[in-house]
């Protein structure tokens, strides 16, 4: 079983375990960033995003997964201010030793490298400190800003999952990217900051015309 989410920091960016006391600021950010986030919100089939948030229940669910060892729930901070979330889900040990990352950041922090730094910190923790073998990120093709995160960090494109997750009122395709430990000869954060990430060829995967460069996971 994994320990609780650790505190990891680089420069102005910190990721730390989310707490119940974050519920109020989390709700405020979700409401304030509604137009920024709504397009990327998971929904139940037959529903649309409601605009109402039970953040305490959401955090409790994340913390329960943390206790069970199936997930890690992080708050992203920039200069000590709550800026977004990064959640690790589907943690498996044994022969699979894998996990899935999902993340969002408030609009006012976009374009400052915070998301990329947070993802690099957590991926390094999972692959190098905790001994997982694989980290996966699945992204809607329209979310160009989120695609830039995995491109800048050198995640490898693995394919398109058709109608994979119900988001914003319908089943949406997602592009799947991953890293395995053998692909890293140094920490992911160091590789990115040092300019040693392999050049990415976006032509290998489908990006629709009109993709949104202002995606809620903007770097």
N, C-alpha and C positions, 0 to 999 in steps of 0.2 A: 504494500500500500504506500502511496506517495504521501510525503509530508504536505502540510498546507502551503499555499502559494507564498513564495519568499518575496522579499523586497529586493529589487534589482534596479540599479541606477546607472545612467550614463549622461553626463552633462546635465541639462535642464530636465531630462525625462526620467521619471521613475515609474516602475510598475510594482504594485504591492497588492496583497490580498484585499479583496473588497470586504467591507464590514456592513453590518446592519445600520450603523450610524451614517453610512453613505446614502441611505435611502432618500433623504430629502434633497440633497444636492443632485443625485442621479435623476430624480423626477424633474427637478428644475431644468436640468440640461436636456432631458428628453422632450419636454414641452417647448423650451426655447428653440430647439433645433428640429422641431417637427417637420417643416418643409424640407430640411436637409436630409432627414433620416427616413421619412415615410416610405419612399420608393424602395428601400432596401429591407423593410421590416418583415419578418416571418409572420404568416397569418395561418389561421385554420381554414381548411376548404369550406367554401360557402360564406366566408366572412371577408370584411375589409378591415384595415387598421382602424381601431376605435378612437385613438387619441387619448385614451385613459390608461394610466399606468399604475399597477400595484407593485411598486418597486420593492417593498419589504418582502412580499411573497417571492418575487423574482430572486432577490438576494438569498433568501432562505433556501430556495431550490438549488442555487449555485453552491452554497455552502454545504448542503447535504451531499452533493456530488463530490465536493472536495473531501468530506469526511469518509465517503465510501471509496475514495481513490480513483473514481472514474472521471474526475474533472479538476481543473484549477481555475479559480475566478480572480481576475486581476482588475484593479482600477488603474487607469493611466493618469499620471499627473504630469503637468508641465509647469515648471517653476513653483511647485507645491500646490498648484490649483488642479482640481478634478477636471480632467479633459476627455475621458472616454472609458471604454472597457475593452479588455482582451480576455476571452474565455478559451480555455483548453477543454475540449470534450472528447469523449470516446477513447479515453486512455486505456490501453490494453497492454498487459505485460506478456510474459511467456514468449511463444513463438512469433507473435505479431509485433509486440513492443512498439505500438504506434499511437498517434494522437492527431486531433484535428483542431485547428485554430480558427477563431472568428473574432472580429474586432470592429469597433467604430470609434470615431473621434468627433468632437464638437467642431462646428464649422470655423470658429474663430481661431482654432489651433491648426487648421489645415495648412499645408504647404511649408511646414517648419521642420519636417523630417521626424516628427514625433511618432507617428504610426510605424514607420520603418524601423526606428530605433527600438520601439517597444516589441515589435515582432522579432527582431534580431535577438534582443535580450532573452525573451522567453524561449525561442527556438534553441538558443545556445544552452539554456538551463535544461531543457528537455533532452537534447541530444548528447550533451557533454557532461552535465552534472548528474542527471538522473538516469542516463543510460538507455533512453529510448532509441529505437532504430530508425523511426520514420516520423516526420511531421508533415501534415497535409493542410492545404488551404484551398477551399472551393469558392469561386467568385463568379458572380453574374457577368456575362460578356460585356454588358453595357457599362459596367462600373470601371471606367478607365483609370480612375485614381487608385482604386484598390489593386488593379492589375499592375500599376507602377510599383507598388510595394513589393510584390513577389518578383517582378523583373529586376528591380534594383538589388534585391538580395540573392538573386540567382536561383530561385526555385525552378525546378524542372517541370515543364508542361507534360501532363500525362493523358489528357483527353477531355472530352465533353460529356458530362452526365445530363442526359436529356430529361427535362421536366423533373428536376431533382428535388427541389424544395419549394413549398408553397410560400410565396412572397408577394406582398402587395396585391393580394386577391387572385393569384393564379399560380399554376405550377411553372417554375422557371428553370431554364437550362443553366448549368454552372460549369465553368472551366475548372479542372482539377490540376493543382500544382503540388509538388512534394519535394522534400529533401530526405536523403538517408545519410546516416552518419559517415559512411565511407566516402561520401562526396565532399566532406569537409576536411581539409588539411590544416585548418586553423579555425578559431571561432568565427561564426558568421558575422558578428558585429565588426571584428577586426578586418575581415575580408572586404566588407562593404566600405568601411571608412578608409581603408588603404587603397581603394580603387582596383581591387583584384577580382571582382566578380566577372565571370564570363559574359561576353556580350550576348544580349538576348535578341532573338529573332521573332518578332511578333507575328510574322507571316505564317508561323506554324500553327496558329490557332485562330478561330473565327471571331472577329470583333465586328459587331454590326455598325453600319453607318449611323451616325447620330448618337454614338455612345456618350455617356455623361462624364466629362472630365472633372466634374465637381462632386464625385461620389463621396458618400459619407465616411469612407475609410481613407480619405485623401491623405497623402504623405505629408 
